[in-house]
């Protein structure tokens, strides 16, 4: 396992982190519970392979993830750094402390190593800074009491809004998205490093999209990696401003593959990185020929999220991520997934979208094509 200097914390952190958002589950009566017979050994095997950063949150796995992590770290507490999050549901310092205490209880630990303000944005951060006794003041008191060792934040806001938070001096690390398909935060990684923050990447395989087979992605290197996921993970870890790539691993084979990648001593060369970026940029241009996701076509009177569906189609058409595209479109058909949308068959061919589309795309026909290929 490779280890990286983690900001100004003085900690050497494993290049691979364990994301406890997708642990093995099993049915117990009419509910789902964490399968401890599979999940606990899986996490402990990761620790034995050198993984020393594990990330969870209060709401993961229907509020069961923190408890499972707490059970897994028994006997490993002095070797593993625990990361969890506070959703900050209001501006109350007292309520912030209650949520922290609930996490401490759920994890069954005396302190949390890296405690995140969960999914903050610039607007909310500035509001909290203006308060005399809000979440930021509560966080400082928790640090003073030793309940948390390091204050961190996870970020989903616009990339251009991140630098003021990174430069505020309040945080020791950041959890942020970055992968081959989404490099919008690349500059923020450098700013974080310049300001002494440890950098943890969520979504290095783009929420599973880059875990699906794709000769396009594998072909970014002359010496093709064994899998699309390997290419994705190696690309992220090759960035000098990245300390940890977080992966949600559900079984031993995923863990062993990722640990092997994170143990490679030779990173991608500058030439390989430049080539990969150039090829992905060309692919992005091709994707925009089909849809730029400008959203001018929305709203659809039948609640079809046209840009979302075309984005799924581009994963198939441009990146050859066909397996994942079919899975994602299946979620649309079944009313599942994060983005809510009716499927393409609900189109009544009213033509409102085509009138508004600045590219004059044949949206109606492309919706039919998407359904025919992916349904």
BATORKE-681509 format. One record per residue (C-alpha): residue number from 1; x negated, y negated, z; residue in one letter. Coordinates in steps of 0.05 Angstrom, whole numbers. Each point is the difference from the previous one (the first is absolute). Layout:
BEGIN
[pagu NUM,[X,Y,Z],'a']
...
END
This chain:
BEGIN
[pagu 1,[0,0,0],'x']
[pagu 2,[-25,-69,-18],'x']
[pagu 3,[7,-55,53],'x']
[pagu 4,[4,-76,-9],'x']
[pagu 5,[-14,-59,45],'x']
[pagu 6,[70,-23,21],'x']
[pagu 7,[-1,-76,-1],'x']
[pagu 8,[-28,-31,63],'x']
[pagu 9,[26,54,46],'x']
[pagu 10,[-66,38,3],'x']
[pagu 11,[37,64,-19],'x']
[pagu 12,[-22,48,-54],'x']
[pagu 13,[66,22,-32],'x']
[pagu 14,[11,61,-45],'x']
[pagu 15,[11,-17,-73],'x']
[pagu 16,[62,43,2],'x']
[pagu 17,[56,-17,48],'x']
[pagu 18,[60,44,17],'x']
[pagu 19,[69,-31,-12],'x']
[pagu 20,[51,34,44],'x']
[pagu 21,[60,-20,-42],'x']
[pagu 22,[9,66,-37],'x']
[pagu 23,[-13,54,52],'x']
[pagu 24,[31,69,-11],'x']
[pagu 25,[71,4,25],'x']
[pagu 26,[49,56,15],'x']
[pagu 27,[74,7,14],'x']
[pagu 28,[24,7,71],'x']
[pagu 29,[75,7,0],'x']
[pagu 30,[28,-59,-39],'x']
[pagu 31,[-62,-43,6],'x']
[pagu 32,[-71,-3,-25],'x']
[pagu 33,[-58,3,48],'x']
[pagu 34,[-76,-1,-8],'x']
[pagu 35,[-26,71,-11],'x']
[pagu 36,[-53,1,55],'x']
[pagu 37,[-25,68,-22],'x']
[pagu 38,[-22,-31,-65],'x']
[pagu 39,[-8,-74,15],'x']
[pagu 40,[-43,3,63],'x']
[pagu 41,[-53,48,-29],'x']
[pagu 42,[-1,-42,-64],'x']
[pagu 43,[-16,-64,37],'x']
[pagu 44,[-51,35,44],'x']
[pagu 45,[-34,31,-60],'x']
[pagu 46,[-6,-70,-28],'x']
[pagu 47,[-34,-23,64],'x']
[pagu 48,[-47,60,-3],'x']
[pagu 49,[-18,-20,-72],'x']
[pagu 50,[-20,-69,25],'x']
[pagu 51,[63,-41,-10],'x']
[pagu 52,[2,-48,59],'x']
[pagu 53,[56,-48,-20],'x']
[pagu 54,[73,20,4],'x']
[pagu 55,[58,-46,-17],'x']
[pagu 56,[72,5,23],'x']
[pagu 57,[59,-45,15],'x']
[pagu 58,[62,0,45],'x']
[pagu 59,[49,15,-57],'x']
[pagu 60,[-39,51,-40],'x']
[pagu 61,[33,69,-7],'x']
[pagu 62,[64,-24,34],'x']
[pagu 63,[-39,-26,60],'x']
[pagu 64,[-37,66,10],'x']
[pagu 65,[-69,-17,-28],'x']
[pagu 66,[-30,-34,60],'x']
[pagu 67,[18,58,45],'x']
[pagu 68,[-32,50,-48],'x']
[pagu 69,[-64,-42,-4],'x']
[pagu 70,[-2,-4,75],'x']
[pagu 71,[4,75,6],'x']
[pagu 72,[-54,9,-53],'x']
[pagu 73,[-51,-45,32],'x']
[pagu 74,[1,37,66],'x']
[pagu 75,[-72,21,10],'x']
[pagu 76,[-24,-47,-56],'x']
[pagu 77,[17,-67,31],'x']
[pagu 78,[-72,-22,7],'x']
[pagu 79,[-15,18,-73],'x']
[pagu 80,[61,-29,-36],'x']
[pagu 81,[24,-72,-9],'x']
[pagu 82,[76,-6,1],'x']
[pagu 83,[36,-52,-42],'x']
[pagu 84,[74,-16,8],'x']
[pagu 85,[45,-60,-11],'x']
[pagu 86,[48,-50,30],'x']
[pagu 87,[57,-18,-47],'x']
[pagu 88,[11,-68,34],'x']
[pagu 89,[76,-1,-7],'x']
[pagu 90,[5,-69,32],'x']
[pagu 91,[-43,-56,29],'x']
[pagu 92,[5,23,72],'x']
[pagu 93,[-65,15,36],'x']
[pagu 94,[37,44,50],'x']
[pagu 95,[32,42,-55],'x']
[pagu 96,[-68,6,-33],'x']
[pagu 97,[-28,29,64],'x']
[pagu 98,[58,49,7],'x']
[pagu 99,[-15,28,-70],'x']
[pagu 100,[-74,7,18],'x']
[pagu 101,[18,36,65],'x']
[pagu 102,[46,47,-40],'x']
[pagu 103,[-58,18,-46],'x']
[pagu 104,[-47,12,58],'x']
[pagu 105,[52,46,30],'x']
[pagu 106,[14,35,-66],'x']
[pagu 107,[-74,12,-13],'x']
[pagu 108,[-11,17,73],'x']
[pagu 109,[-63,-42,3],'x']
[pagu 110,[-26,-56,45],'x']
[pagu 111,[-21,-45,-58],'x']
[pagu 112,[5,-7,-75],'x']
[pagu 113,[-64,-12,-40],'x']
[pagu 114,[29,-39,-59],'x']
[pagu 115,[68,-31,10],'x']
[pagu 116,[32,-32,-61],'x']
[pagu 117,[48,-56,-9],'x']
[pagu 118,[42,40,-49],'x']
[pagu 119,[10,-27,-71],'x']
[pagu 120,[-9,-74,16],'x']
[pagu 121,[1,-56,-51],'x']
[pagu 122,[-28,-70,0],'x']
[pagu 123,[66,-33,17],'x']
[pagu 124,[12,43,61],'x']
[pagu 125,[-72,-5,22],'x']
[pagu 126,[2,-76,-1],'x']
[pagu 127,[64,0,39],'x']
[pagu 128,[-31,44,54],'x']
[pagu 129,[-61,-45,3],'x']
[pagu 130,[46,-59,16],'x']
[pagu 131,[31,36,60],'x']
[pagu 132,[-26,-11,71],'x']
[pagu 133,[20,70,22],'x']
[pagu 134,[15,48,-56],'x']
[pagu 135,[-29,64,-31],'x']
[pagu 136,[-71,-28,-9],'x']
[pagu 137,[-4,-22,73],'x']
[pagu 138,[28,67,22],'x']
[pagu 139,[-53,35,-42],'x']
[pagu 140,[-55,-39,33],'x']
[pagu 141,[26,18,69],'x']
[pagu 142,[3,73,-20],'x']
[pagu 143,[-73,-3,-22],'x']
[pagu 144,[-20,-34,65],'x']
[pagu 145,[35,56,38],'x']
[pagu 146,[-35,54,-41],'x']
[pagu 147,[65,27,-29],'x']
[pagu 148,[-27,-11,-70],'x']
[pagu 149,[-73,-3,-21],'x']
[pagu 150,[7,-35,-67],'x']
[pagu 151,[55,-42,-31],'x']
[pagu 152,[14,15,-73],'x']
[pagu 153,[53,-14,-52],'x']
[pagu 154,[31,36,-59],'x']
[pagu 155,[17,-41,-62],'x']
[pagu 156,[52,4,-55],'x']
[pagu 157,[9,-74,-17],'x']
[pagu 158,[-24,-33,-64],'x']
[pagu 159,[-75,7,-10],'x']
[pagu 160,[-11,-75,-3],'x']
[pagu 161,[30,-8,70],'x']
[pagu 162,[-49,45,36],'x']
[pagu 163,[-64,-42,5],'x']
[pagu 164,[25,-48,55],'x']
[pagu 165,[17,60,44],'x']
[pagu 166,[-68,32,-14],'x']
[pagu 167,[-36,-64,18],'x']
[pagu 168,[41,-14,64],'x']
[pagu 169,[-51,37,44],'x']
[pagu 170,[56,37,37],'x']
[pagu 171,[-9,69,-30],'x']
[pagu 172,[-52,56,0],'x']
[pagu 173,[27,40,-59],'x']
[pagu 174,[51,1,-56],'x']
[pagu 175,[42,55,-31],'x']
[pagu 176,[14,-18,-73],'x']
[pagu 177,[19,31,-66],'x']
[pagu 178,[-51,10,-55],'x']
[pagu 179,[-6,53,-55],'x']
[pagu 180,[-13,10,-74],'x']
[pagu 181,[71,-21,-18],'x']
[pagu 182,[2,-60,47],'x']
[pagu 183,[-64,-41,8],'x']
[pagu 184,[36,-66,19],'x']
[pagu 185,[-34,0,69],'x']
[pagu 186,[-70,10,-26],'x']
[pagu 187,[-22,-71,18],'x']
[pagu 188,[32,7,69],'x']
[pagu 189,[-44,60,15],'x']
[pagu 190,[-61,-43,-11],'x']
[pagu 191,[28,-57,43],'x']
[pagu 192,[16,50,55],'x']
[pagu 193,[-71,26,-1],'x']
[pagu 194,[-29,-71,0],'x']
[pagu 195,[40,-15,62],'x']
[pagu 196,[-21,62,38],'x']
[pagu 197,[63,41,-5],'x']
[pagu 198,[0,75,-9],'x']
[pagu 199,[38,19,-63],'x']
[pagu 200,[47,60,-3],'x']
[pagu 201,[35,15,-66],'x']
[pagu 202,[71,28,-2],'x']
[pagu 203,[25,31,-64],'x']
[pagu 204,[-67,18,-31],'x']
[pagu 205,[37,49,-45],'x']
[pagu 206,[57,-50,-12],'x']
[pagu 207,[52,32,46],'x']
[pagu 208,[-12,68,-32],'x']
[pagu 209,[4,-23,-72],'x']
[pagu 210,[-75,11,-11],'x']
[pagu 211,[4,68,32],'x']
[pagu 212,[37,26,-61],'x']
[pagu 213,[-42,29,-58],'x']
[pagu 214,[-21,-50,-53],'x']
[pagu 215,[-53,8,-53],'x']
[pagu 216,[3,-76,-10],'x']
[pagu 217,[-23,-13,72],'x']
[pagu 218,[-50,57,1],'x']
[pagu 219,[-28,-24,-66],'x']
[pagu 220,[-22,-66,31],'x']
[pagu 221,[-67,34,14],'x']
[pagu 222,[-42,37,-52],'x']
[pagu 223,[-12,55,50],'x']
[pagu 224,[73,12,16],'x']
[pagu 225,[17,10,74],'x']
[pagu 226,[36,63,20],'x']
[pagu 227,[66,-36,9],'x']
[pagu 228,[36,-66,-8],'x']
[pagu 229,[2,-7,76],'x']
[pagu 230,[-76,7,2],'x']
[pagu 231,[-9,-55,-51],'x']
[pagu 232,[48,-45,39],'x']
[pagu 233,[-34,12,67],'x']
[pagu 234,[-70,-7,-28],'x']
[pagu 235,[19,-66,-32],'x']
[pagu 236,[26,-29,65],'x']
[pagu 237,[-60,24,41],'x']
[pagu 238,[-48,-27,-51],'x']
[pagu 239,[21,-71,18],'x']
[pagu 240,[-53,-27,47],'x']
[pagu 241,[52,-38,39],'x']
[pagu 242,[41,62,18],'x']
[pagu 243,[-15,37,65],'x']
[pagu 244,[56,51,4],'x']
[pagu 245,[48,31,-51],'x']
[pagu 246,[62,23,36],'x']
[pagu 247,[33,64,-27],'x']
[pagu 248,[64,34,23],'x']
[pagu 249,[-19,73,-4],'x']
[pagu 250,[52,55,7],'x']
[pagu 251,[-41,63,-5],'x']
[pagu 252,[-70,27,7],'x']
[pagu 253,[-15,0,-74],'x']
[pagu 254,[13,-75,-5],'x']
[pagu 255,[-42,-13,61],'x']
[pagu 256,[-59,41,-25],'x']
[pagu 257,[2,-32,-69],'x']
[pagu 258,[1,-71,29],'x']
[pagu 259,[-53,16,52],'x']
[pagu 260,[-45,27,-55],'x']
[pagu 261,[9,-64,-40],'x']
[pagu 262,[-13,-44,61],'x']
[pagu 263,[-64,40,13],'x']
[pagu 264,[-32,-16,-67],'x']
[pagu 265,[-64,-39,11],'x']
[pagu 266,[-2,-28,-71],'x']
[pagu 267,[53,-53,-13],'x']
[pagu 268,[23,-21,-69],'x']
[pagu 269,[-51,-44,-36],'x']
[pagu 270,[14,-72,-18],'x']
[pagu 271,[5,21,-73],'x']
[pagu 272,[51,54,17],'x']
[pagu 273,[41,-48,42],'x']
[pagu 274,[-1,-53,-55],'x']
[pagu 275,[20,51,-52],'x']
[pagu 276,[57,26,43],'x']
[pagu 277,[26,-71,12],'x']
[pagu 278,[-5,-17,-74],'x']
[pagu 279,[38,63,-20],'x']
[pagu 280,[54,-12,52],'x']
[pagu 281,[6,-73,-23],'x']
[pagu 282,[12,25,-71],'x']
[pagu 283,[52,49,25],'x']
[pagu 284,[34,-57,39],'x']
[pagu 285,[4,-40,-65],'x']
[pagu 286,[32,59,-34],'x']
[pagu 287,[50,7,57],'x']
[pagu 288,[20,-72,-9],'x']
[pagu 289,[19,13,-72],'x']
[pagu 290,[58,40,28],'x']
[pagu 291,[18,-43,60],'x']
[pagu 292,[-36,-56,38],'x']
[pagu 293,[45,7,62],'x']
[pagu 294,[19,-74,-6],'x']
[pagu 295,[70,17,26],'x']
[pagu 296,[35,-48,-47],'x']
[pagu 297,[45,58,-22],'x']
[pagu 298,[28,6,71],'x']
[pagu 299,[50,6,30],'x']
[pagu 300,[33,56,-37],'x']
[pagu 301,[76,4,8],'x']
[pagu 302,[-7,75,11],'x']
[pagu 303,[-56,-7,51],'x']
[pagu 304,[-54,31,-44],'x']
[pagu 305,[-68,-26,22],'x']
[pagu 306,[-27,-4,-70],'x']
[pagu 307,[-72,-22,17],'x']
[pagu 308,[-6,56,52],'x']
[pagu 309,[24,53,-49],'x']
[pagu 310,[-46,-25,-54],'x']
[pagu 311,[-58,0,50],'x']
[pagu 312,[14,73,12],'x']
[pagu 313,[1,12,-75],'x']
[pagu 314,[-67,-35,-8],'x']
[pagu 315,[-31,47,50],'x']
[pagu 316,[18,55,-49],'x']
[pagu 317,[-11,-36,-66],'x']
[pagu 318,[-63,-39,16],'x']
[pagu 319,[-35,37,57],'x']
[pagu 320,[26,71,-15],'x']
[pagu 321,[23,6,72],'x']
[pagu 322,[59,40,-25],'x']
[pagu 323,[11,45,60],'x']
[pagu 324,[5,-59,46],'x']
[pagu 325,[43,-39,-49],'x']
[pagu 326,[51,57,-3],'x']
[pagu 327,[0,4,76],'x']
[pagu 328,[10,-75,7],'x']
[pagu 329,[56,-2,-51],'x']
[pagu 330,[32,59,35],'x']
[pagu 331,[2,-43,62],'x']
[pagu 332,[36,-54,-39],'x']
[pagu 333,[52,50,-25],'x']
[pagu 334,[10,26,71],'x']
[pagu 335,[4,-69,32],'x']
[pagu 336,[-65,11,39],'x']
[pagu 337,[-65,-38,5],'x']
[pagu 338,[-19,-70,23],'x']
[pagu 339,[28,-37,-60],'x']
[pagu 340,[75,8,-10],'x']
[pagu 341,[24,6,-71],'x']
[pagu 342,[53,34,-41],'x']
[pagu 343,[-28,47,-52],'x']
[pagu 344,[-4,-17,-74],'x']
[pagu 345,[64,38,-18],'x']
[pagu 346,[40,-53,36],'x']
[pagu 347,[-17,-51,-55],'x']
[pagu 348,[64,-25,-34],'x']
[pagu 349,[-39,-32,-57],'x']
[pagu 350,[26,-69,15],'x']
[pagu 351,[-65,-31,-26],'x']
[pagu 352,[-7,-53,54],'x']
[pagu 353,[-71,24,16],'x']
[pagu 354,[-23,-2,-72],'x']
[pagu 355,[24,-72,-9],'x']
[pagu 356,[-41,-21,61],'x']
[pagu 357,[-63,40,-15],'x']
[pagu 358,[-56,-48,-22],'x']
[pagu 359,[-34,58,-38],'x']
[pagu 360,[65,18,-36],'x']
[pagu 361,[-10,73,20],'x']
[pagu 362,[53,51,-23],'x']
[pagu 363,[17,13,73],'x']
[pagu 364,[62,41,-14],'x']
[pagu 365,[-38,49,-44],'x']
[pagu 366,[-59,3,47],'x']
[pagu 367,[47,17,58],'x']
[pagu 368,[28,58,-41],'x']
[pagu 369,[-71,23,-17],'x']
[pagu 370,[-21,-3,73],'x']
[pagu 371,[58,44,22],'x']
[pagu 372,[-12,49,-57],'x']
[pagu 373,[-73,9,18],'x']
[pagu 374,[0,-2,76],'x']
[pagu 375,[68,25,23],'x']
END
